[in-house]
């Protein structure tokens, strides 16, 4: 007793017409959809030219997401750099203010800021002509 095994494929086919040679052929709809979703190509069985879909929508969105994430990271770094720059600038400002205060205090007491000699007439001049300078104890008038 012999019998013939029969295999039946239940598959949906998509009809494709080659734009180059005009050949008509069928491919699995599932395969076509996969290529559409994930990107990819197939070859015409007649002329072997490539057909299909370039970059998929998923790939495009993923690329835009990666670009946006990189931009966010760059902006985060720029913000941190700006904060660090501001901290350094503030430290420099405070150091300069301290140096200026020290010099103003010495001058208000009649001492030369360069050679440390004391000048009684400078001390008297500051006391008489600029009493507010002494009252601020070397602080800047603009602080």
Order of alpha helices (4+ residues) and beta strands (2+ residues): beta-beta-alpha-beta-beta-alpha-alpha-alpha
